[in-house]
């Protein structure tokens, strides 16, 4: 059985030297993340989602495309939503944290480069994964477009924010 034990040794000029059991040296960028921007991106995720899926924007279409009846909506409104919103916010923070790493890795500076990073994350990870709801769950293409558009707008905004601060 082959083991490679990694030990953090030192930090020099923004890089951390990691030594493995086999004497390979790996250089890893030192990350300085703006936690205010990450929390702000998480909040924007919740606000945009609330607006996007509200009756003011696409909520009525989403309800119809999901096949919910008025009775289903009434049942959902009676359920306590605090835990759901808390879990959603934690997931938003995780996504913003990971996106902040991608912004740093790509050395995106400024809103345009951040939005471009968000676009590539969307194109490579979000759009292909959500298409599974059409291919295997039988959801409509219109529902896919509604949902995937939300994620595109969100990642463009969050990428721009994270690369600006």
N, C-alpha and C positions, 0 to 999 in steps of 0.2 A: 504494500500500500504506500503510495507516494504522498507525502505531506509537504506543504509549503507554508511555513509559518511566517507571517508578516508582522514586522515590528516597526512602529513609528520611531525614528531615531532623532531627526533634527529638522529644523526649518531654515532655509537659506534662500534669500532673494525671491520670496513668494512661492517657492516650491518646497514640498516636503519629501524627504528621501525615505523611501520604504525599502528595507532590505529583506529578501526572502531567504529561505533555507539554502537555496541553490546559488547564492551570491549574485542574483540578478538585481539590478537597481532600477526601480521604477520611480519616475518623477510624476508627481500629482500636483495639479494647480491648487494653490491655497485659495479657498473661497471666502470672500467677504460679501455677505448677503445683506440687503437692506430689509430688515424685518418689518419696518413700517410699510414699505412697498408691498411686501408679501401679504400682510394683513389687509392692506387696502385692496389688493387684487382679489383676495378672498371675499371681502365685503362686496366688491363690484360684481363678483360671480353671483352672489345671492340677490343683489338688487336687479341685475340684468335678467336673471332667471325669473324673478317675481314679475318683472315688467313684461318680458317676452311671452310668458305663458299666462298672462292675465287677459281678461276680456278686452282690455284696452288695445292689445296688439294681436297676438295669435292664439289666445286662450280658447276662444270659441271653435276655431278650426282644429286645435289640438284635441279638444274634448270630442269633437265629431270624428276625427281620424282615429282616435283611440277606441271609439265605439262605446263611450260611457253614456249612460242614460241620466236623466235628471235625478232619479232615485240613487244612482251610484254616487253622483256628486253630493247629494244631501248626506249620504252615509259617510263620505270622506270628510265632509265639513264637521261632522259630529266627533270625529276621532281627535284626540289630543295630538297636536303637531309639533310640540316643543322638542321631543326627541328626534323627530324626523329632520327638523330644521337644524338642530345641533349637529347631527351626523352629516347633513349636507354641508354645513359650514366647515366642519373638520375636513371633509373631502375636498372642499374648495381650497383650504389652506395647504393641504398636501399637494394639490395640483399646482398652486402658485409657487410653492417651495421648489418643486421639481422643475417647473418652467424657469424659475430664477436660475437654477443650475444650467439649464440649456442656454439661457441668455448669456451667462458668464462664459460657458464653454465656447460659444460662437463669437464671443467678444463683441456682442451687439451693443452699440452705444447710440442712444437717441431713440425716439419713438418709431421712426421708420424701420430701422434695423431690428428693433424689438418686435414690431408687427410682422416683419418678414420671418423672424424666428418662430413666432406664434403660428404663422401660416404653414410653415414646414412641419411643425409638430402636428397641426390639425390634419394636413394632407397625409402624413405618414402613419399617424396613430389613431386619430379620432374617426375620420371619414371611413377608412377601411374596416374598423371594428364595428361601427354602427350599421354599416351595410348588411351585417349579419342579421339584423332585425328584419330586413326585407327578404333576404335569401332563405333564412331558416325558420323565422317566426311568422312569416306570412304578413308582415306589416306592409302598409302601402308605401309606394315611392314618395308620395306627397308628405307623409309623416316623416320619412327619412330626411327629405329635403328641409322640412321645418326644424327638425332636431339638429341636423348637422350644420345648418346655417347658424343656429344659436351658438354652437361650439366654435364655429369660425369667427363670428363677431367677438365672442368672449376672448378667444386666444389672441386675436389681433389687438384688442384693448389691453389685455393683461401683459402681453409681450411688450407693447409700447410703454406701459407704466413701469414694468420691471427694468427695462433698458434705460429709462430716463432718470431713475433715482438711484 
